[in-house]
């Protein structure tokens, strides 16, 4: 079977992999021990007052055990902590610590620098259209 390098699926998939690799490398070079997934987790946790593991898994479209591994690693580094629910002992909220908030800011700064290089030559208008097309693709794929 011949590989169709001009297909939307191939271009999109290889772009996502390249961006993920570039993000991981930027974090590593910037001295951050976070993975891109962990960064996204921290971002989500910081934006919600009460995050639970199941919700995080749904948002990132990962399995619960994968989310738990990331949370375990980030908790061991002091970036998040688990808080027991007052009424349901099985439910634990994941909250960002002060150290986690500081790490999140550090990673955002790394990504801002990276964004300048990967968006080089792309106008604001082109970026807006690209985001709109991506939103439509996602919407169609979820039907």
C-alpha positions, 0 to 999 in steps of 0.5 A: 500500500502506497503512503499518501503524504498529501492526504489530510490525515497524514499531514495532520498526524505528522504535524501533531507529532512534530509539534508534540516533539518540539514542545517536549524538546522546548520543555527539556531545553528550558529545564522543565521536567514536565511532558506536554501532557502534564503541562496540559493537565496543569493548565486544565487543573488551574482553570477549574476549581474542582478537578477530578481524575475522571473529568481530566481523562475525558477532557484530554481523551486519555484513559484513567490509568494514564491520567493517574500516572501523570498526576502521581508524578506531578504530585511527587514533584509537588505541583498538585495535591489530592484533596478528599471530598468531604462527603464521598471518600472515593472522590479526590479533587486534584488541585494546583499547588503554588509550586505547580502554578509557578511551573505552569507559568514557566512552561507558558513562557517556554511555549510563548517563545516556541510559538514565535518560531512555529508561527513564523510567516503565518498571518493572524488572518491565516491563523484565525481561518486555520482555527475555524477549519480545525474546529469544524473538522473536530465537530464533524469527527465527533458526529 
